[in-house]
Every structure is written in C-alpha cells, then in structure tokens.
C-alpha cells in the first residue's frame, strides 16, 4: 500500500475516533453528574452579556480577519515579482482555512483551556465543546465565549501568515503547509496560553508567575512570527540571484491598498483587545492611530535625509512598523507615549531593514523580521517604562506577589519583566522554528528546485498565472 495513503487512512480513523469521543464525553459527564445535580436547587445562571460589547468584538473579529484577506494578501502580493504573486497570496489564503480548522479541533483548547503554566489541555474544548453563548468570566464576562473564541482565532490566522513574507518566492507549498501546522501547535498555541491564558506563565492578570504586559500581541504575534521568519529565511537560503539581481516589487499600488486595509484592520486588532466597547477600547484605538502616523513620518524623514527623497513604499513600511510596535503597548500608554513609540519605531525599523539586513546578508524577502520582529521588541521594551495606571488602572492592583498587590506601571522593575518576555519568546520561537524546519526538510524538503524557482512558484506550485495575456 502507498505509505501516503496508509498515513491518510490512519489519520481518518483517528479523526473519527476523536469525533466519537468528543460526542460521548459530554453525555458521560452528564450521567455522572446527574444525581448530584438533582440534589441542588434549580438556579438559572446569571447572564451578563452586553450587546454593545458583543457587537464591537464581532466587528473587531471581522476587521482582524480583513487584515489577512485582503490586507496582507495585497500587501505581500504587490511586493513580489509577477511570477510569484499567486503563490504569495496563497500562503495567506490557505491559512484562513487551515488554522481555522486547527483552532476548532484543539487550538482554542490549547490556548485558552484549563491546563498548566505552559499550555491548556487540548481535550478541554475539543471541537469547541462547551464554547457557546455563555460568557467565560475568566476572559470576557460580557460577551459569549464563542465571540471571544472567534476574536482570538483571527489572531491565530494572521500570525503564521506574517512569517510567509520572509520565505516568499522559494519555499515548497507542501513544506510550508506542514511547517505551519507544526509551528502553530508547538509554538503559537503554548505561547498564547502563557501570555493570555489563565494561569499562563507570563500572564500578568490571571495568575502568572512573571507579569509581562502584552495588550494585543507583541510577543504572541509579532516577535514570535518575526523571529521565526528570520530563522526560516536563513535556513531556507537566499533567492537565486539575491542580492545581485534587482527584485523590485511588481505592483506597489497593490501593496499600498493592502497597507490601508492593515491600518484600518489594526483598530480591531488593538482596540478589540479591550474586550469591551468602553473607554479602554477608545484609548487603544487612539494609541494605535497616532503611533502609525508617527512611524510613517519618522521613516520617511530618515529616508529623505539619507537618500534625498522619501519613497511611497517606505512611508507604507513605516506605517506598518508603527502598528506592530504599538500593538503590545496600545492598552497601557497615553497618546503622547504612543506617538513617541511610533517615532522610535520608524527610525529603528528603517535601519533594521536597510542596514542590519545588509550587514548580516540574510534574505528576508519582505522584511518581516525588520518590521514586525524588531518593531514589537521596541514596543515591548518601551512599554516597560511607559505603562500608565491612569490609562489602565488594572495594572496597579491586579498582579499580586505573596498576596500583596504589585504595580506594573512604568519603571525599571517592569522593564525587566518585559525583557524576560521578549527573550523567552525569541528563544522559544527561534529554537522551535529551527528544529521544526530541520525535521520538515529531512522528510519533505523545504525549497523548490532551481527550475521551479526560475519559472516561478505560481506555475510550478499551483499551475496558474496571475497575469494571462
């Protein structure tokens, strides 16, 4: 028998078994608990759903999904050569389906289910069992648990999609899919639980050991994807001809449209992370906007000074850098602080993309590490000094050490906590990605052959062409 068919057969049988178990488990539990339930008075559970909060989170979920498609699809698609447009777009598109499936089966359980300090029990909400219309007070007490699940799923979709920009134009599609499945399981989901899950090791609000502030994904999304993208690009190797041959974007207009969609979608990303439609959402919304504006200006100013003219694509890259940098800090800092974070982001990310990349001679195709990784490292560390209890009063009273409340407002103590979070994320993402890549390369092979790369991945991997005359 063909080993591939055999493997798929086993996978099918295991999936059926899991389905049966997931269907049986709630019934069995009900049988065991029935006698006890009969001894208890019948009390209707308190439902505290706020329709305004729920509407905002559903809208935010749609905005975050829009960041992947069409936002990231257009942004990345316009930056590659014509022969690789569809393959680059497919990298983001397929993850909308693939990661959604993982999230439904066991991903949400591993990220937000009950577990230990490092990951949730993947069986706790298997196939989203128990995730319905009743709020989960641990995470968001005014919206259905299902709404919270949907919102977080959109983060899970876009995070690995960011990585794809570093390896565009040369990675095998089969290897890409397998890598993303494993990466999501062993890196993203545990990290998500550690930072945002109840009892997570780095969770400042729900019983963590090290109080790392990360409002909307500096560690979970941007540093993890940025560092992983760097490792992936180095292991995969440079594109043929890089950097000798010019590899200019084939359609900057597409990328600019994608940039605009990313900026708009980011309001759902950051302001939605307040999980209510209150003043904290407004504050995060404002911080997001002014950081992006500042970074666009500072990037353009540096480029203008050093090159004699500001490029349109440079201003767009600055905007994205400002958005990535403010993400962890958006719910903790004032507007002036957010503007300062953006100004720093534009300058530092510019040099990361133009100088650091050149010095170390790695081929991060679309500058994922220089913009997202470096940007969010800056945001995480600056947050250590700029976090304000006036913006988010919870940071002054929520975290407790030996039963005593410890303020996490800006200072050297919180900077140290943020540094631990950055280093932990970078090591986990970098080392984990390297190991995954080596295994996938040994089993499947990571890179297309020279001929396939020459004709383009659109034809060699998907049998299609973006532009047919």
C-alpha positions as CSV (number, residue, x, y, z in Angstrom):
1,X,0.0,0.0,0.0
2,X,1.2,3.5,-0.7
3,X,2.5,4.9,2.6
4,X,0.9,8.2,1.9
5,X,-2.5,6.6,1.5
6,X,-1.8,4.5,4.6
7,X,-1.0,7.6,6.6
8,X,-4.1,9.4,5.5
9,X,-6.2,6.3,6.3
10,X,-4.9,6.2,9.8
11,X,-5.5,10.0,10.1
12,X,-9.0,9.5,9.0
13,X,-9.6,6.7,11.6
14,X,-8.1,8.7,14.4
15,X,-10.2,11.7,13.4
16,X,-13.4,9.6,13.5
17,X,-12.4,8.2,16.9
18,X,-11.8,11.7,18.3
19,X,-15.2,12.8,17.0
20,X,-16.9,9.9,18.7
21,X,-15.1,10.6,22.0
22,X,-15.9,14.3,21.8
23,X,-19.6,13.5,21.3
24,X,-19.6,10.9,24.0
25,X,-17.7,12.8,26.7
26,X,-20.4,15.4,27.5
27,X,-23.1,12.7,27.7
28,X,-21.0,10.6,30.0
29,X,-20.2,13.6,32.2
30,X,-23.9,14.4,32.4
31,X,-24.7,10.9,33.5
32,X,-22.2,11.1,36.3
33,X,-23.2,14.5,37.5
34,X,-27.0,13.9,37.2
35,X,-27.5,12.5,40.8
36,X,-25.6,15.5,42.2
37,X,-27.5,18.0,40.1
38,X,-30.8,16.6,41.4
39,X,-29.7,17.5,45.0
40,X,-29.0,21.1,44.1
41,X,-31.6,23.8,43.9
42,X,-32.5,24.9,40.4
43,X,-30.8,28.3,39.9
44,X,-30.6,29.9,36.4
45,X,-27.1,31.0,35.6
46,X,-26.5,34.7,35.5
47,X,-26.1,36.0,32.0
48,X,-24.2,39.3,31.8
49,X,-23.9,39.7,28.0
50,X,-23.6,43.3,26.9
51,X,-24.9,43.7,23.4
52,X,-22.7,46.6,22.7
53,X,-19.5,44.8,23.8
54,X,-20.6,41.8,21.7
55,X,-21.2,43.9,18.6
56,X,-17.8,45.5,19.0
57,X,-16.0,42.2,19.4
58,X,-17.8,40.7,16.4
59,X,-16.9,43.7,14.3
60,X,-13.3,43.6,15.6
61,X,-13.1,39.9,14.6
62,X,-14.1,40.8,11.1
63,X,-11.6,43.6,11.0
64,X,-8.8,41.4,12.1
65,X,-9.7,38.8,9.5
66,X,-9.7,41.5,6.9
67,X,-6.0,42.2,7.9
68,X,-5.2,38.7,6.4
69,X,-7.5,38.9,3.5
70,X,-7.4,41.1,1.6
71,X,-4.9,43.2,3.7
72,X,-1.8,41.0,4.0
73,X,-2.6,39.2,0.7
74,X,-2.4,42.5,-1.2
75,X,0.4,43.9,0.8
76,X,2.7,40.9,0.3
77,X,1.4,40.1,-3.2
78,X,2.4,43.5,-4.5
79,X,5.9,43.2,-3.2
80,X,7.0,40.1,-5.1
81,X,7.8,39.5,-8.8
82,X,4.9,38.8,-11.2
83,X,5.7,35.1,-11.4
84,X,5.2,34.6,-7.7
85,X,2.1,36.7,-7.0
86,X,-0.5,33.9,-6.6
87,X,1.8,31.7,-4.6
88,X,2.5,34.5,-2.2
89,X,-1.2,35.3,-1.9
90,X,-2.0,31.6,-1.4
91,X,0.3,31.5,1.6
92,X,-2.0,33.8,3.5
93,X,-5.3,32.5,1.9
94,X,-4.7,28.8,2.8
95,X,-4.1,29.7,6.5
96,X,-7.5,31.1,6.8
97,X,-8.9,27.6,6.2
98,X,-6.1,25.6,7.8
99,X,-5.7,27.5,11.1
100,X,-9.4,27.8,11.5
101,X,-9.7,24.0,11.4
102,X,-6.8,23.6,13.9
103,X,-8.5,26.2,16.2
104,X,-11.8,24.4,16.1
105,X,-10.3,20.9,16.8
106,X,-7.8,21.6,19.5
107,X,-6.2,25.0,19.1
108,X,-8.6,27.0,21.2
109,X,-8.3,24.4,24.0
110,X,-4.5,24.5,24.0
111,X,-4.5,28.3,24.1
112,X,-7.4,29.1,26.5
113,X,-8.5,25.8,28.0
114,X,-7.6,24.9,31.6
115,X,-4.1,23.5,31.9
116,X,-0.7,24.2,33.3
117,X,1.5,27.3,33.1
118,X,2.6,26.4,29.6
119,X,-0.4,25.1,27.6
120,X,-4.0,24.3,28.0
121,X,-5.5,20.8,27.8
122,X,-6.2,20.1,24.1
123,X,-9.2,18.0,25.1
124,X,-10.9,20.5,27.3
125,X,-12.7,22.2,24.4
126,X,-12.2,19.6,21.8
127,X,-14.1,20.6,18.6
128,X,-15.1,23.7,20.6
129,X,-17.2,21.6,23.0
130,X,-18.5,23.9,25.8
131,X,-17.7,27.1,23.9
132,X,-21.1,28.6,23.3
133,X,-23.3,31.6,24.3
134,X,-22.4,31.7,28.0
135,X,-19.6,34.1,28.8
136,X,-16.3,32.8,30.2
137,X,-15.8,35.2,33.2
138,X,-12.0,34.5,33.2
139,X,-11.5,36.1,29.8
140,X,-14.5,38.3,28.9
141,X,-17.5,38.4,31.2
142,X,-19.8,40.5,29.0
143,X,-19.6,38.6,25.7
144,X,-20.4,35.0,24.7
145,X,-17.4,32.6,25.0
146,X,-17.9,31.9,21.3
147,X,-17.4,35.5,20.4
148,X,-14.1,35.5,22.4
149,X,-13.1,32.3,20.6
150,X,-13.8,33.9,17.2
151,X,-11.8,37.0,18.0
152,X,-8.8,35.1,19.2
153,X,-9.0,32.8,16.1
154,X,-8.3,35.8,13.8
155,X,-5.0,36.4,15.7
156,X,-4.1,32.8,15.2
157,X,-4.7,33.1,11.5
158,X,-2.6,36.2,10.8
159,X,0.4,35.3,12.9
160,X,1.8,32.5,10.8
161,X,0.7,34.4,7.7
162,X,3.2,37.1,8.6
163,X,6.0,34.5,8.5
164,X,5.3,33.8,4.9
165,X,6.7,37.1,3.8
166,X,10.2,36.1,4.7
167,X,10.3,33.0,2.6
168,X,8.3,34.1,-0.5
169,X,9.4,33.1,-3.9
170,X,11.3,29.9,-3.0
171,X,9.5,27.7,-0.5
172,X,7.7,24.4,-1.4
173,X,4.0,24.7,-0.8
174,X,3.8,21.2,0.8
175,X,6.6,22.0,3.2
176,X,5.0,25.4,4.0
177,X,1.7,23.8,5.0
178,X,3.3,21.1,7.2
179,X,5.6,23.6,8.9
180,X,2.7,25.9,9.7
181,X,0.7,23.1,11.2
182,X,3.5,22.1,13.5
183,X,4.6,25.7,14.3
184,X,1.0,26.6,15.3
185,X,0.8,23.6,17.6
186,X,4.2,23.7,19.4
187,X,5.0,27.5,19.3
188,X,1.9,29.7,18.9
189,X,-0.6,27.9,21.0
190,X,1.6,27.4,24.0
191,X,2.9,31.0,23.8
192,X,-0.7,32.2,23.5
193,X,-1.6,30.3,26.7
194,X,1.5,31.5,28.6
195,X,0.8,35.2,27.8
196,X,-3.0,35.4,27.7
197,X,-4.4,32.1,29.1
198,X,-5.5,31.7,32.7
199,X,-2.5,30.6,34.9
200,X,-0.1,31.2,32.0
201,X,3.5,31.6,33.0
202,X,3.8,35.2,31.6
203,X,0.2,36.3,32.3
204,X,0.0,39.4,34.4
205,X,-3.7,39.4,35.0
206,X,-4.7,35.7,35.5
207,X,-2.3,34.1,37.9
208,X,1.0,34.1,36.0
209,X,4.5,33.9,37.6
210,X,6.1,36.7,35.6
211,X,3.9,39.7,34.8
212,X,4.6,40.6,31.2
213,X,2.3,43.3,29.7
214,X,1.2,42.5,26.2
215,X,-2.1,44.0,25.3
216,X,-2.6,42.7,21.8
217,X,0.2,40.5,20.7
218,X,3.8,41.9,20.8
219,X,5.1,38.6,22.0
220,X,2.4,36.2,20.9
221,X,2.0,37.6,17.3
222,X,4.9,39.9,16.2
223,X,8.0,38.8,18.0
224,X,7.1,35.1,17.6
225,X,6.4,35.5,13.8
226,X,9.3,37.9,13.3
227,X,12.0,35.7,14.9
228,X,10.6,32.6,13.3
229,X,10.6,34.4,9.9
230,X,14.3,35.3,10.3
231,X,15.2,31.7,11.2
232,X,13.1,30.3,8.3
233,X,14.7,32.7,5.8
234,X,18.3,31.8,7.0
235,X,17.6,28.0,6.9
236,X,15.9,28.2,3.5
237,X,18.6,30.2,1.9
238,X,18.6,33.2,-0.4
239,X,16.6,33.5,-3.5
240,X,18.6,32.8,-6.6
241,X,20.3,35.9,-7.7
242,X,19.9,37.8,-4.4
243,X,21.3,40.4,-3.8
244,X,23.0,40.7,-7.2
245,X,19.8,40.9,-9.3
246,X,17.1,43.5,-8.8
247,X,14.0,42.0,-7.3
248,X,11.7,45.1,-7.2
249,X,8.0,44.9,-6.2
250,X,5.9,44.3,-9.3
251,X,2.9,46.4,-8.1
252,X,3.4,49.0,-5.4
253,X,-0.3,50.1,-5.8
254,X,-1.5,46.7,-4.6
255,X,0.8,47.0,-1.6
256,X,-0.5,50.4,-0.7
257,X,-4.1,49.2,-0.8
258,X,-3.0,46.4,1.5
259,X,-1.3,48.9,3.8
260,X,-4.5,50.9,4.1
261,X,-6.5,47.8,4.9
262,X,-4.0,46.7,7.5
263,X,-4.2,50.1,9.2
264,X,-8.0,50.0,9.4
265,X,-8.0,46.4,10.5
266,X,-5.5,47.1,13.2
267,X,-8.1,49.1,15.1
268,X,-10.0,45.8,15.6
269,X,-6.7,44.1,16.4
270,X,-5.7,46.5,19.2
271,X,-8.9,48.3,20.3
272,X,-10.8,45.0,20.1
273,X,-8.3,43.5,22.6
274,X,-10.0,45.7,25.3
275,X,-12.8,43.1,25.0
276,X,-15.4,45.8,25.8
277,X,-16.7,48.8,24.0
278,X,-15.6,51.1,26.8
279,X,-13.0,53.8,27.3
280,X,-10.1,51.4,27.2
281,X,-11.0,50.5,23.6
282,X,-11.1,54.2,22.7
283,X,-7.6,54.7,24.3
284,X,-6.1,51.7,22.4
285,X,-7.7,52.9,19.2
286,X,-6.2,56.4,19.6
287,X,-2.7,55.0,20.6
288,X,-2.8,52.7,17.5
289,X,-3.5,55.6,15.1
290,X,-1.0,58.1,16.4
291,X,1.8,55.5,16.6
292,X,1.3,54.6,12.9
293,X,1.2,58.2,11.9
294,X,4.4,59.0,13.8
295,X,6.3,56.0,12.4
296,X,5.3,56.8,8.8
297,X,6.7,60.3,9.4
298,X,9.9,59.3,11.0
299,X,10.7,56.6,8.4
300,X,10.0,59.0,5.6
301,X,12.1,61.7,7.2
302,X,15.1,59.4,7.7
303,X,14.9,58.1,4.1
304,X,14.5,61.6,2.8
305,X,17.6,62.7,4.7
306,X,19.8,59.7,3.7
307,X,18.5,59.1,0.1
308,X,17.4,62.6,-0.9
309,X,13.8,61.6,-1.4
310,X,11.1,59.8,0.5
311,X,9.6,56.7,-1.1
312,X,6.0,55.8,-1.1
313,X,6.7,52.2,-0.1
314,X,9.0,53.4,2.7
315,X,6.2,55.5,4.2
316,X,3.9,52.4,4.0
317,X,6.5,50.3,5.7
318,X,6.8,52.9,8.4
319,X,3.1,52.8,9.0
320,X,3.2,49.0,9.4
321,X,6.2,49.3,11.7
322,X,4.3,51.8,13.9
323,X,1.3,49.5,14.1
324,X,3.4,46.5,15.0
325,X,5.4,48.5,17.6
326,X,2.3,49.9,19.4
327,X,0.5,46.6,19.5
328,X,1.7,45.3,22.9
329,X,1.5,48.8,24.4
330,X,-1.8,50.1,22.9
331,X,-3.9,49.4,26.0
332,X,-1.4,50.7,28.5
333,X,0.1,54.0,27.3
334,X,-1.1,57.6,26.7
335,X,-1.4,59.2,23.3
336,X,1.9,61.2,23.6
337,X,3.7,58.0,24.7
338,X,2.2,56.1,21.8
339,X,3.4,58.9,19.4
340,X,6.9,58.6,20.8
341,X,6.9,54.8,20.4
342,X,5.9,55.3,16.8
343,X,8.7,57.9,16.2
344,X,11.3,55.5,17.5
345,X,9.8,52.6,15.6
346,X,10.1,54.4,12.2
347,X,13.8,55.1,12.7
348,X,14.9,51.8,14.2
349,X,12.9,49.6,11.8
350,X,14.3,51.6,8.8
351,X,17.8,50.8,9.8
352,X,16.9,47.2,10.6
353,X,15.6,46.8,7.1
354,X,18.3,48.7,5.3
355,X,21.5,48.2,7.4
356,X,21.2,45.2,9.7
357,X,19.8,43.0,6.8
358,X,22.7,44.1,4.6
359,X,25.4,43.5,7.3
360,X,24.2,40.0,8.1
361,X,23.3,39.2,4.5
362,X,20.1,37.3,5.0
363,X,17.2,37.2,2.5
364,X,14.1,38.1,4.5
365,X,12.1,38.7,1.3
366,X,9.5,41.1,2.6
367,X,11.3,42.3,5.8
368,X,9.1,40.5,8.3
369,X,11.8,40.5,11.0
370,X,12.9,44.1,10.4
371,X,9.4,45.5,10.7
372,X,7.4,43.1,12.9
373,X,10.1,41.4,15.0
374,X,12.3,44.5,15.7
375,X,9.2,46.7,15.9
376,X,7.5,44.8,18.6
377,X,10.7,44.3,20.6
378,X,10.9,48.1,20.7
379,X,7.3,48.4,21.7
380,X,7.6,45.7,24.5
381,X,10.7,47.3,26.0
382,X,9.5,50.9,25.8
383,X,6.2,49.8,27.4
384,X,8.2,48.7,30.4
385,X,8.9,52.4,31.1
386,X,5.8,54.0,29.7
387,X,2.9,51.8,31.1
388,X,0.4,54.1,32.8
389,X,-2.0,53.2,35.5
390,X,-4.1,56.2,34.5
391,X,-4.7,54.6,31.1
392,X,-5.3,51.1,32.5
393,X,-5.9,51.1,36.3
394,X,-5.9,47.3,36.5
395,X,-2.1,47.2,36.2
396,X,-1.8,48.9,39.6
397,X,-3.8,46.4,41.6
398,X,-4.3,43.1,39.7
399,X,-0.9,41.3,40.0
400,X,-0.1,40.1,43.4
401,X,3.2,38.7,44.9
402,X,2.7,36.9,48.2
403,X,-0.8,38.3,48.4
404,X,0.3,41.9,48.1
405,X,-0.6,44.0,45.0
406,X,2.4,45.0,42.9
407,X,2.0,47.9,40.5
408,X,3.2,47.2,36.9
409,X,3.3,50.9,35.9
410,X,6.4,52.0,34.1
411,X,9.7,51.6,35.8
412,X,12.9,49.5,35.8
413,X,11.1,46.6,37.5
414,X,8.6,46.4,34.7
415,X,11.2,46.9,32.0
416,X,12.9,43.8,33.4
417,X,9.7,41.8,33.2
418,X,9.2,42.9,29.6
419,X,12.8,42.0,28.8
420,X,12.2,38.5,30.1
421,X,9.1,38.2,28.0
422,X,11.0,39.3,24.9
423,X,13.9,36.9,25.4
424,X,11.6,34.0,26.3
425,X,9.6,34.5,23.2
426,X,12.6,34.9,20.9
427,X,14.3,31.8,22.3
428,X,11.2,29.6,22.1
429,X,10.3,30.9,18.6
430,X,13.8,30.7,17.2
431,X,14.9,27.4,18.6
432,X,11.5,25.8,18.0
433,X,11.4,27.0,14.4
434,X,14.9,25.7,13.7
435,X,14.0,22.3,15.0
436,X,10.8,22.1,13.0
437,X,12.5,23.2,9.8
438,X,15.2,20.6,10.1
439,X,12.6,17.9,10.5
440,X,10.4,19.1,7.7
441,X,13.5,19.5,5.4
442,X,14.6,15.9,6.1
443,X,11.2,14.5,5.4
444,X,9.8,16.7,2.6
445,X,12.4,19.2,1.6
446,X,11.9,22.9,2.2
447,X,12.9,24.5,-1.1
448,X,11.7,24.2,-4.6
449,X,14.3,23.1,-7.2
450,X,16.1,25.7,-9.3
451,X,14.0,25.2,-12.4
452,X,10.7,25.6,-10.4
453,X,12.1,28.8,-8.8
454,X,13.2,30.1,-12.2
455,X,9.7,29.7,-13.8
456,X,8.0,31.0,-10.7
457,X,6.0,29.4,-7.9
458,X,2.7,30.3,-9.4
459,X,3.2,27.8,-12.2
460,X,5.4,25.3,-10.5
461,X,3.4,25.0,-7.3
462,X,-0.1,25.9,-8.4
463,X,-0.3,25.6,-12.2
464,X,-1.7,29.1,-12.6
465,X,-0.5,32.5,-13.6
466,X,-1.6,35.8,-12.2
467,X,-1.5,37.6,-15.5
468,X,-2.7,35.9,-18.6
469,X,-2.4,37.9,-21.9
